[in-house]
Amino acid sequence: MDNLPVEVGLDNFDEEVLAAREPVLVDFWGPSCVPCLALMPFVAELSQSCRGRLKVAKVDASHNRRLCINLKVMSLPTFLLFVGGQEVNRLTGDVKKQAIIDSVRSILVSEGGGNGSTEG
């Protein structure tokens, strides 16, 4: 099993995100969203460095409009953090790497994930 972000859509969102045992960071992106594309390598690194403590999922908003509407994702990039099937944080618009790290770190610490380090 690789540790790259899992691709999710309306058909597997409940299984991959809402029913996940670990916290899940969902990256809503689009192929014409320059900031989204710039964050992709970082999101892949985060998926690797947090393996076993955090699941990272990606949603191509251009192919999953219904899911975006259901979750009220109105702009890209948007990152939603889920714990126990519930959204606990949302980052949208001009999302910086540090904001993502801080959000993930706070969840990993509160979930008992050690020091919350996002470093591998």
C-alpha positions in Angstrom: 0.0 0.0 0.0 1.5 3.4 -1.0 1.2 6.4 1.3 0.1 8.9 -1.3 -3.1 10.8 -0.7 -6.1 8.7 -1.6 -8.4 10.0 -4.3 -12.0 10.4 -3.0 -15.3 11.4 -4.6 -18.9 11.2 -3.8 -18.9 7.4 -4.2 -16.2 6.7 -1.6 -16.2 9.8 0.6 -18.2 8.2 3.5 -16.0 5.1 3.5 -12.6 6.8 3.1 -13.2 9.9 5.2 -16.2 9.7 7.5 -15.6 6.1 8.6 -11.8 6.4 8.9 -10.3 5.4 12.2 -7.6 8.1 12.0 -8.0 11.8 11.4 -8.4 12.7 7.7 -7.2 15.8 5.9 -9.1 16.3 2.7 -7.6 18.5 0.0 -10.1 20.0 -2.4 -8.2 21.0 -5.5 -8.8 21.7 -9.2 -6.6 21.3 -12.3 -6.7 25.0 -13.1 -6.1 26.2 -9.6 -2.5 27.4 -9.5 -2.3 27.5 -5.7 -3.7 24.0 -5.5 -1.1 22.7 -7.9 1.7 24.5 -5.9 0.6 22.8 -2.7 0.4 19.2 -4.2 4.0 18.2 -3.5 3.7 19.5 0.1 0.4 17.5 0.6 2.1 14.4 -0.7 5.0 14.9 1.7 2.5 15.4 4.6 0.8 12.1 3.7 4.2 10.4 3.9 5.4 12.0 7.1 2.1 11.5 9.0 1.6 7.9 7.8 -0.3 5.8 10.3 -1.5 8.9 12.3 -3.3 10.9 9.6 -5.0 9.9 6.3 -4.7 12.4 3.5 -7.3 12.5 0.8 -7.7 14.5 -2.3 -10.9 15.6 -4.1 -10.7 16.9 -7.7 -13.4 19.6 -7.4 -13.9 19.7 -11.1 -15.2 16.1 -11.1 -17.0 16.2 -7.8 -19.2 19.2 -7.8 -22.0 17.5 -5.9 -19.6 16.6 -3.1 -18.3 20.2 -3.0 -21.9 21.5 -2.8 -22.8 19.0 0.0 -19.7 20.1 2.0 -20.1 23.8 1.2 -16.7 24.0 -0.5 -17.0 27.3 -2.4 -13.4 28.1 -3.3 -10.1 26.4 -3.9 -7.9 25.3 -2.4 -9.9 24.1 0.6 -8.7 21.7 3.2 -11.1 20.0 5.6 -9.9 18.1 8.7 -12.2 15.3 9.9 -12.0 13.5 13.2 -14.4 10.7 14.0 -16.4 11.5 10.9 -16.9 15.2 11.9 -15.4 18.2 10.4 -13.2 19.9 13.0 -11.3 22.5 10.9 -11.5 24.2 7.5 -8.8 26.1 5.7 -9.8 27.9 2.5 -8.6 30.5 0.1 -5.0 31.7 0.5 -3.9 28.6 2.4 -0.3 28.5 3.6 1.7 25.4 4.4 2.2 26.5 8.0 -1.6 26.8 8.6 -2.0 23.2 7.4 0.9 22.0 9.6 -0.6 23.9 12.6 -4.0 22.4 12.0 -2.8 18.9 11.6 -0.4 19.2 14.6 -3.2 20.4 16.9 -5.3 17.4 16.0 -2.5 14.9 16.3 -1.6 16.2 19.8 -5.3 16.1 20.9 -5.7 12.6 19.5 -2.7 11.4 21.5 -0.4 11.3 18.5 2.7 12.1 20.5 4.2 15.5 20.0 2.2 16.3 16.9 5.3 16.4 14.8 4.6 16.3 11.1 8.2 15.5 10.3 9.0 12.0 9.2 
